[in-house]
């Protein structure tokens, strides 16, 4: 039974951190994996996120109780009993005591509150990132500049790959649908909608492209397609931002 309680406690502690990281990095085009590639780095971040959310939740509960008692709305005293119940006492003279089983009521309510708080904090930070370049650069690195525009934007991307053929490099062009980042600002993958392919020829003087003769990747040009490009194949990326008034 002690193992199950320990497992449940670890689950309750870590899930808010997972919800926070997922909500923070999966609401935009640029995304990060919930768990980083470095296991130690990922574990430290998860523990820090979870600890911060739990401390925020406990502080919010403490401030709420103190505020209620300060304005005289109620006198609340909370204590724990020997049989794992929470003793909630209301009032000064009557002392009406209510024993609440911790595992049945208190733990699920607290767990739901921390999950909701983690989502709210993530949305608040995302709103700051869309309004201020400092927060966007902090979250997304160089790609953070793509999120500070107040107007609707469309991103076109030109992806230079390391795939070569007869002194030519393959370039893909399309609408950037998703950009995945590794630790830091390294690109893990890119997804392009309506992808086209052309080549970069490495001449002796200046490199030239065959952009005018680009061909759609999809066999049927009338059917919109998507192309997944692994970060191992990406040499460089040029992104153009188009504002729609």
Buried (B, 14 or more C-beta within 10 A) or exposed (E): EEEEEEEEEEEBBBBBBBBBBBBBBBBBBBBBBBBBEEEEEBEEBBEEBBBBBBEBBEEEEEEEBEEEEEEEEEBBBEEEEEEEBBEBBEEEEEEEEEEBEBEEEBBEEBBEBBBEBBBEBBEEBBEBBBEBEEBBBEBBBEBBBBBBEEEEEEBBBBBBBEBEEEEBBBBBBBBBBBBBBBBEEEBBBBBBBBBBBBBBEEEEEEEEBBEEEBEBBBEEEEEEBBBEBEBEBBBEBEBEEEEEE
